């Protein structure tokens, strides 16, 4: 009997030690992020000097970029966003660039995108059939579903295994995670907030387990399909297939240094989640902000609509995808929206002490890395660069304007005037894909509908809120839409 009691006591002691270890480990990254010295940069010249001029030092993101470490208590996984600059990061980013977002690989996107946009137009048309031919709509949910439909097909291809309920479940999980309803940064900093909002905190901490349940069966099914049918699964070449083909540097075992290995399933899950989230959230935010600005600026909307009608293929009644890049005012409207409302308002770099010293700052005496926060919002509204920077004026990006030579990502040999998708080596690799998505959605929605403020005179609330990834409108856009009659078009 005494031996049994000793055994039980020893077992409980082991469990207690493991619980304390896991608790401390989960806090470690969070504590490091909270105590790391931070330098805020809001000057465009300083941003260029650091990010581009000192690229070797300013090429790392923090290992835990979100306020919640979803790897806590589990083997650490990497993604394109958080992987240290080096061979692993180059392998992950190169795979995405070469196999998914390179312009030569996007020819198959047009059909998927067209179907998604046409479905959105049909849904809005049905919602807008009021007695007076116009109706108020809340556009975010429809845009989110349409963008996600496109992105999930790029991620998983034509496999029916992610259709129907599974696709809806993934979309629901994506939105619930990134829009939890509570400031995740506050949860990460405050124990009191975690106690008050314990359900949300528990939800965020349990993200990794839910992701494994959600994507694990999809990955396993794709592996079985590839073994049965070979690498050619038919249909669209998907991001998931590229990840299963990828071989990354083997850094897990010193004896295997210099070799390459397959990605583990948990690593594939993390990369898939990153792709779905980053490819959806930024596009939805940009489309909504752009439509909101067009609602408040009817003359800009009128000018854009005229250009879209002129560029339309009248036999098909739409703007062809290959002409979107040749519509200068559409591009100007989108760039102006990105300037005023960058989806990534803060660009983060983690810099080692030697890099801090090389950049002209004083490194901490204890050798702690320094977190640099580049304020993309303030840089894009610098009065030294932009005339009337708080005004929505797309003409500034046309020939002769101060933003004529500006692109979504600053070039290495140009000054930084705005950086909505980051800058330097770690800028968003999917910026080209995002710009195509935004251009297609805005073009079709403006061509098909006239957008006006709500009838109650409340106007458009341009207040912003930070989600886990991007800055969005705090209140989803409400607008009156009126289908444009074909008779009014030439």
C-alpha positions in Angstrom: 0.0 0.0 0.0 2.8 2.4 0.9 4.6 1.5 -2.3 1.4 2.4 -4.3 1.2 5.8 -2.5 4.8 6.5 -3.2 4.3 5.6 -6.9 1.2 7.9 -7.1 3.1 10.7 -5.4 6.0 10.4 -7.7 3.7 10.4 -10.7 2.0 13.5 -9.6 5.3 15.2 -9.0 6.4 14.3 -12.5 3.2 15.7 -13.9 3.6 18.9 -11.9 7.2 19.4 -13.1 6.0 18.9 -16.7 3.2 21.3 -16.3 5.5 24.0 -14.8 8.0 23.4 -17.7 5.4 23.7 -20.3 3.9 26.8 -18.7 7.3 28.5 -18.4 8.2 27.6 -22.0 5.0 29.0 -23.3 5.7 32.3 -21.5 9.4 32.5 -22.6 8.8 33.8 -26.1 6.0 36.1 -24.9 8.3 37.5 -22.1 11.1 38.0 -24.6 8.9 39.9 -26.9 7.6 42.1 -24.1 11.0 43.0 -22.7 12.9 43.4 -26.0 14.1 47.1 -26.5 12.1 48.7 -29.3 12.9 51.6 -31.6 10.1 53.3 -33.6 11.1 54.6 -37.1 8.7 57.0 -38.8 11.0 58.8 -41.3 11.2 57.6 -44.9 14.9 58.3 -45.3 15.8 56.5 -42.1 13.7 53.5 -43.2 15.5 53.3 -46.5 18.9 53.6 -44.9 18.1 50.8 -42.4 16.0 48.3 -44.4 17.9 48.7 -47.7 21.2 50.2 -46.8 21.8 47.7 -44.0 19.9 44.8 -45.5 22.2 42.2 -44.0 21.3 43.3 -40.5 17.6 44.2 -41.1 16.5 40.9 -42.8 15.0 39.1 -39.8 11.5 39.1 -38.3 10.9 38.2 -34.7 10.6 34.4 -34.1 7.2 35.1 -32.5 5.5 37.7 -34.6 2.0 37.3 -33.2 1.1 38.2 -29.6 0.4 34.5 -29.1 3.0 31.8 -29.6 1.0 29.0 -31.2 4.0 26.7 -31.1 4.3 26.9 -27.3 4.7 23.4 -25.8 5.2 21.8 -29.3 8.1 21.4 -31.7 8.7 24.7 -33.3 7.6 25.2 -36.9 8.8 27.9 -39.3 7.0 29.9 -42.0 8.1 32.4 -44.6 7.2 35.2 -42.3 9.2 34.2 -39.2 12.0 32.0 -40.6 15.5 33.5 -40.0 17.1 35.0 -43.1 19.2 32.1 -44.6 18.9 28.8 -46.5 15.6 27.7 -45.0 13.9 31.0 -45.6 15.2 31.1 -49.2 13.9 27.6 -49.8 10.4 28.4 -48.4 10.1 31.8 -50.2 11.6 30.5 -53.4 9.1 27.7 -53.5 6.2 30.1 -53.2 7.6 32.5 -55.7 8.5 30.0 -58.4 5.5 27.7 -58.1 2.5 29.9 -57.1 2.9 33.7 -57.3 5.3 34.1 -60.3 3.4 35.9 -63.1 4.1 33.0 -65.5 2.2 30.7 -63.1 -0.9 32.8 -62.7 -2.5 32.1 -66.1 -4.8 29.5 -64.5 -6.0 32.1 -61.9 -8.2 34.0 -64.3 -11.0 31.5 -64.5 -11.1 30.9 -60.8 -11.0 34.6 -60.1 -13.7 35.4 -62.6 -16.1 32.8 -61.2 -15.6 34.2 -57.7 -16.1 37.8 -58.7 -19.2 36.9 -60.8 -20.7 35.0 -57.8 -20.1 38.1 -55.6 -21.7 40.4 -58.2 -24.7 38.1 -58.4 -25.0 38.0 -54.6 -24.8 41.8 -54.3 -27.3 42.2 -57.2 -29.8 40.0 -55.3 -29.3 42.0 -52.1 -29.6 45.2 -54.0 -33.1 44.6 -55.5 -35.0 47.1 -53.4 -38.2 48.8 -54.3 -36.3 51.8 -55.6 -33.7 49.7 -57.4 -31.1 50.3 -54.7 -30.4 48.7 -51.4 -27.9 48.9 -48.6 -25.4 46.1 -48.4 -22.5 45.2 -46.0 -19.8 44.1 -48.4 -17.1 42.5 -46.2 -18.6 39.1 -45.9 -19.2 38.7 -49.6 -15.8 39.9 -50.5 -14.2 37.7 -47.9 -15.9 34.6 -49.3 -15.0 35.5 -52.9 -11.4 36.1 -52.1 -11.1 33.0 -50.0 -12.7 30.9 -52.7 -9.8 32.0 -55.1 -7.1 31.5 -52.5 -8.2 28.1 -51.3 -8.2 26.8 -54.8 -4.6 28.1 -55.3 -3.7 26.4 -52.0 -5.3 23.0 -52.6 -6.1 22.8 -56.3 -9.2 21.1 -57.7 -9.2 18.3 -55.1 -12.8 17.8 -54.0 -11.5 16.9 -50.6 -11.4 20.6 -49.7 -14.7 21.4 -51.2 -18.1 21.8 -49.6 -18.1 21.6 -45.8 -14.3 21.4 -45.4 -13.7 24.7 -47.3 -16.4 26.4 -45.2 -14.8 25.1 -42.1 -11.4 26.4 -43.1 -12.9 29.8 -43.9 -14.7 29.9 -40.6 -11.6 29.0 -38.7 -9.5 31.6 -40.6 -11.9 34.4 -39.8 -12.4 33.3 -36.2 -8.7 33.3 -35.5 -7.8 36.6 -37.1 -10.9 38.4 -35.9 -11.3 37.0 -32.4 -13.1 40.1 -31.2 -10.5 40.9 -28.5 -7.2 42.8 -29.0 -4.8 39.9 -29.1 -1.9 42.3 -28.3 -3.6 43.2 -25.1 -4.1 39.5 -24.3 -0.4 38.9 -24.9 0.7 41.7 -22.5 -1.8 41.6 -19.7 -2.5 38.7 -17.3 -5.7 40.5 -16.2 -6.9 40.6 -19.8 -6.2 36.9 -20.1 -8.3 36.2 -17.0 -11.2 38.4 -18.1 -11.2 37.0 -21.6 -10.0 33.5 -20.7 -12.2 31.9 -23.4 -10.5 33.9 -26.2 -7.1 33.3 -24.7 -7.7 29.5 -24.5 -8.9 29.6 -28.1 -5.8 31.4 -29.4 -3.5 29.1 -27.4 -5.2 26.0 -28.8 -4.8 27.1 -32.4 -2.1 24.6 -33.3 -4.2 21.6 -32.2 -7.2 22.9 -34.2 -5.0 23.5 -37.3 -3.7 19.9 -37.1 -7.3 18.6 -36.9 -8.4 20.8 -39.8 -5.5 20.3 -42.3 -4.1 17.0 -41.2 -6.7 14.8 -43.0 -6.3 17.0 -46.2 -2.6 16.6 -46.2 -2.8 12.8 -45.5 -5.3 12.4 -48.3 -3.1 14.3 -50.8 -0.1 12.2 -49.8 -2.1 9.0 -50.5 -3.4 10.4 -53.8 0.2 11.2 -54.9 1.4 7.7 -54.0 -1.5 6.2 -56.0 -1.5 8.5 -59.0 2.1 9.8 -59.0 2.9 13.4 -58.6 0.4 14.5 -61.3 -2.9 14.9 -59.4 -4.5 16.7 -62.3 -6.1 20.1 -62.4 -4.4 23.2 -60.9 -0.8 22.9 -59.6 -1.4 23.7 -55.9 0.6 25.2 -53.1 0.1 22.1 -51.1 1.6 19.9 -53.8 4.6 22.3 -54.0 5.2 21.9 -50.3 5.0 18.1 -50.5 7.6 18.2 -53.3 9.9 20.7 -51.4 13.1 19.6 -49.7 14.5 22.0 -47.1 17.9 22.1 -45.4 18.2 19.5 -42.7 19.1 21.5 -39.6 17.5 19.1 -37.1 20.5 16.7 -36.8 24.1 17.8 -36.8 25.1 14.4 -38.4 22.8 15.3 -41.4 24.1 18.8 -42.0 24.3 19.6 -45.7 21.4 17.3 -46.6 17.8 18.1 -47.3 14.6 16.6 -46.0 10.8 16.7 -46.6 8.6 19.0 -44.6 6.9 17.4 -41.6 3.1 17.5 -41.6 3.1 20.1 -38.8 5.4 22.3 -40.9 3.1 22.0 -43.9 0.1 22.9 -41.7 1.9 26.1 -40.6 2.8 27.1 -44.2 -0.7 26.4 -45.5 -2.3 28.5 -42.7 0.2 31.3 -43.4 -0.7 31.3 -47.1 -4.4 31.3 -46.6 -4.3 34.0 -44.0 -1.9 36.4 -45.6 -3.4 36.0 -49.1 -7.0 36.6 -47.9 -6.8 39.2 -45.1 -4.8 41.9 -46.9 -6.8 41.7 -50.1 -10.2 41.9 -48.2 -8.9 44.9 -46.2 -7.7 46.7 -49.3 -10.8 46.1 -51.4 -13.0 47.3 -48.5 -10.9 50.5 -47.9 -10.9 51.2 -51.6 -14.7 50.9 -51.9 -15.1 53.1 -48.8 -13.0 55.8 -50.3 -14.9 55.6 -53.6 -18.2 56.0 -51.7 -16.9 59.2 -50.1 -15.4 60.5 -53.3 -18.1 60.2 -56.0 -16.1 62.1 -58.6 -13.2 59.7 -58.3 -15.7 56.8 -58.6 -17.2 58.4 -61.7 -13.8 58.8 -63.4 -12.8 55.3 -62.6 -16.1 53.9 -63.9 -15.6 55.7 -67.2 -12.1 54.3 -67.6 -13.3 50.8 -66.8 -16.2 51.0 -69.4 -13.7 52.2 -72.0 -11.4 49.3 -71.3 -14.2 46.7 -71.2 -14.5 43.8 -73.6 -18.1 44.6 -74.8 -18.7 41.1 -76.2 -18.2 39.7 -72.7 -19.3 42.7 -70.8 -16.3 42.8 -68.5 -12.7 44.0 -68.1 -10.4 41.2 -69.2 -7.8 40.2 -66.6 -4.8 40.8 -68.9 -5.9 44.5 -69.3 -6.1 45.3 -65.6 -2.4 46.3 -65.5 -3.0 48.7 -68.4 -5.7 50.8 -66.7 -3.7 53.7 -65.1 -6.5 55.3 -63.1 -7.5 51.9 -61.5 -3.9 51.4 -60.5 -3.7 55.0 -59.1 -6.9 54.5 -57.1 -5.6 51.2 -55.5 -2.1 52.7 -54.8 -3.8 55.8 -53.1 -5.9 53.4 -51.0 -2.8 51.5 -50.0 -1.0 54.7 -49.1 -3.7 55.9 -46.8 -4.5 52.5 -45.4 -1.5 50.1 -45.6 -2.6 46.6 -44.6 0.7 46.2 -42.7 0.8 49.5 -40.7 3.9 48.4 -38.8 6.9 46.7 -40.4 8.9 44.8 -37.8 12.6 43.8 -37.8 14.6 42.1 -35.1 18.2 43.2 -35.2 21.2 41.8 -33.4 23.4 44.1 -31.4 26.1 44.3 -34.0 23.5 45.4 -36.6 22.1 48.0 -34.2 25.6 49.5 -33.8 26.2 49.4 -37.6 23.0 51.3 -38.1 24.2 54.1 -35.8 22.2 53.2 -32.7 23.4 52.2 -29.3 22.9 48.4 -28.7 21.8 47.2 -25.3 24.7 46.4 -23.0 23.4 42.9 -22.2 23.4 41.8 -25.9 19.7 41.7 -26.3 18.3 42.0 -29.8 16.4 45.2 -30.6 13.0 45.3 -32.3 12.7 48.1 -34.9 9.1 49.1 -35.8 8.8 51.0 -39.0 5.5 53.1 -39.1 4.3 52.6 -42.6 1.3 54.8 -42.0 3.3 57.8 -40.9 5.9 57.3 -43.7 3.1 57.3 -46.3 1.7 60.6 -45.0 4.9 62.5 -44.8 4.3 66.1 -45.7 7.9 66.3 -47.1 7.0 63.7 -49.7 3.2 64.1 -50.3 1.1 67.2 -51.0 -1.9 67.3 -48.7 -1.1 63.8 -47.5 -4.4 63.1 -45.7 -6.5 63.7 -48.8 -7.6 60.8 -51.1 -6.1 62.0 -54.4 -5.3 59.1 -56.9 -4.0 61.7 -59.5 -0.8 61.9 -57.6 0.1 58.4 -59.0 -0.5 59.4 -62.6 2.1 60.8 -65.0 3.5 64.1 -63.6 2.4 63.4 -60.0 4.6 63.0 -57.0 3.9 59.3 -56.9 4.4 58.6 -60.6 7.3 56.3 -60.0 6.0 54.7 -56.9 5.1 50.9 -56.7 3.6 48.8 -53.9 7.1 47.7 -52.9 10.0 50.2 -53.0 12.8 49.4 -55.4 16.3 48.9 -54.1 17.5 52.0 -56.0 14.6 54.3 -55.1 13.6 56.2 -52.1 10.8 55.0 -49.8 7.6 57.0 -50.2 5.3 54.2 -49.0 5.6 50.5 -48.1 2.2 49.0 -47.6 3.6 45.4 -48.1 7.0 46.0 -46.5 10.4 46.7 -48.1 13.7 45.1 -48.6 14.4 41.4 -48.6 11.5 40.6 -46.4 8.8 42.4 -48.3 5.6 40.4 -48.8 6.3 37.8 -51.6 2.6 37.7 -52.6 2.3 41.4 -53.4 1.8 40.8 -57.1 -0.9 38.3 -56.5 -2.6 40.6 -54.1 -2.6 43.5 -56.5 -4.2 41.3 -59.2 -6.9 40.2 -56.7 -7.6 43.8 -55.6 -7.6 45.1 -59.2 -10.0 42.5 -60.4 -12.5 42.8 -57.5 -12.5 46.6 -57.5 -12.8 46.8 -61.3 -15.8 44.5 -61.5 -17.6 45.9 -58.5 -17.3 49.5 -59.7 -18.2 48.6 -63.2 -21.4 46.7 -62.1 -22.6 49.0 -59.3 -22.8 52.7 -58.3 -21.7 53.0 -54.7 -23.2 55.7 -52.4 -23.3 56.4 -48.7 -26.1 54.9 -46.5 -29.5 56.6 -46.9 -29.7 57.4 -43.2 -27.0 60.1 -43.6 -24.5 58.3 -41.3 -21.8 58.4 -43.9 -18.8 56.1 -44.0 -16.9 55.4 -40.8 -13.2 55.4 -41.6 -12.1 54.4 -38.1 -9.6 51.5 -38.3 -8.9 48.6 -36.0 -5.9 46.2 -35.8 -6.5 42.5 -36.3 -3.8 39.9 -35.8 -2.5 40.5 -39.3 -3.8 43.7 -40.9 -5.5 47.0 -40.2 -9.2 46.9 -41.3 -12.2 49.1 -41.0 -13.5 49.0 -37.5 -17.1 48.9 -38.8 -17.7 46.9 -42.0 -18.5 49.1 -44.9 -22.3 49.8 -45.4 -23.2 51.3 -48.8 -26.1 51.8 -51.1 -25.5 50.0 -54.4 -27.4 50.6 -57.6 -26.8 48.2 -60.6 -25.6 50.2 -63.5 -27.8 49.7 -66.6 -26.2 48.4 -69.7 -28.0 51.3 -71.6 -25.8 53.8 -69.9 -22.7 52.1 -71.3 -21.4 52.7 -74.8 
